[in-house]
Amino acid sequence: MIEVKNISFKYAGNSSLVFDGFSLTLEANNIYGLLGKNGTGKSTLLYLIAGLLRPKKGSVCFDGIETKKRRPETLSEIFIVPEEFDLPSMSLRQYVKINAPFYPRFSHEVLESCLQDFELSTDVKLNALSMGQKKKVFMSFALAANTKLLLMDEPTNGLDIPSKSQFRKVIAQHMTEDRTLIISTHQVHDVESLLDHILILSQQKLLLDASVAEISEKYTFEYRTPSEMDDAIYAEPSLQGNAVIAPRKADSAETQVNLELLFNAVNEGKI
Amino acid sequence: MIQFNFNRFGKLARWSLTNDKRYYVKSFLQMLVIMLFGFLFFPMMNSNHASGYTMSCIMVVAAFMVTIVLGSSYMFYSMEGKHDMQNLLMVPASNFEKYLMRYATWILLIPLYLVAFFAADLLQYVIHWMLGHDYATLVMTKLADMFSDGWNNAPAEAKRILINSLLVVAIWFHSIYALGATFFRSRKYNWVLTTIVIILLTIVQGWILPFDDPTSYKEVTTMDIVIADVVAGMWVVLNFWLSYKLFCRTQVIGKFVNL
């Protein structure tokens, strides 16, 4: 579905490359979590996939078409919710009226349902909303657009605590089978339960590209006492004891992936 | 590959006009205020009120000439920062449709400026009349007189050459400003940067090919005009093509120029 092939990219006026010979393949019907430290190129990768940036070398293709060409048939299947954005000074109704016709599968029912879940009405003035509310409206529109590919950059930034669980509910409810969602985030706890696949980026390379199923099958995530640390691959002290990643024994039950622990272990080269 | 679809272009036009509504209203009001101020100021401050009205006419002609010549540099005036560009680039329409719609900004401004001119003229007439100024007249009648006098007094051959030259030069500059609008990333001041480049290139051209004494219009043959028009026409097409290609390459993040 998305093929990032051998791309090199650097920002104008910057001598260092953000990506150099970077490749990645993303399949449909998955929720990808794109993780990485600051400045590793998570947002840049989303912009490259959306066609808002152009690689210096290599190509980014969506369903076989290069996204940098920004063809209408490609754009009607891609929606990006950037970390920061502006909504025009108009009512939501008017916004929907001028934007929805571009998306052939736009669903007014999904929009209303998402807004309801976010405790917002359709009768709102976009310039009268707070940043968090604007984000909820924009994410609702993004889900209602029903594009094959949805890109979200730090979607939970600026959302209050109840809104974060509303966000998870809304995403889980409206992610249909033919859609792919890529969430780039630092707030791993906010999206942990949603993800099917984890991508961890480091400077110019992919440190981890594995499905949650594969990770759960291979590793166990648990809290242990100091005397139980013999097979631990990675451990961090915590209030509940040591948070540990260890190889999963064939007969033991799968555990929930601790994304923060996994991220730290991968960044330290333990996995 | 250039993609164009009337139905999609219609949707894009509605999208653009709705988003830019405030910009058009603001531009209309600005022009109305500037013209009204000029129409009141020049005749009142000039002891010869008739020449004050002539200055008003010159102001109107200059305003329209500037809009026509520099109009192509207004392409991205209505957009504020990176986020508006991001919204535009992500709209599911083709690059060509988007370019065309952005280019049309100045064309949409012309009728608004015309309405502003007529409204300002009527308002100045009413205000002068209310102030008891017996010299009150309409700028549009003065403008019509000015044009008809100029037209009737010029030799026929000179008129033909003058109109041709004016049109060619205006269209050529217009295309250069279109190129500047997509080359420079500055949305508001690309016309300043383009003007600086034009001045610098003119200086360089003056060094390389010094300009001879101007030829009298009587020596200009029809063939000279045709050749000049063809060369200028090809250059204009090239400028617009480059401008469009640069727009296709526009990225949402970048430094001073789109390359």
Interface residues (C-beta under 8 A of the other chain):
Chain A: Y11 A12 G13 Y47 A50 G51 L52 L53 R54 R70 R71 P72 E73 L75 S76 I78 F79 I80 P82 E84 F85 D86 P88 S89 M90 Q94 I98 N99 P101 F102 Y103
Chain B: Q3 N5 R8 K11 R14 W15 T18 N19 R22 E80 G81 H83 D84 Q86 N87 L89 M90 V91 P92 A93 S94 N95 E97 C248 R249 Q251 V252 I253 G254 K255
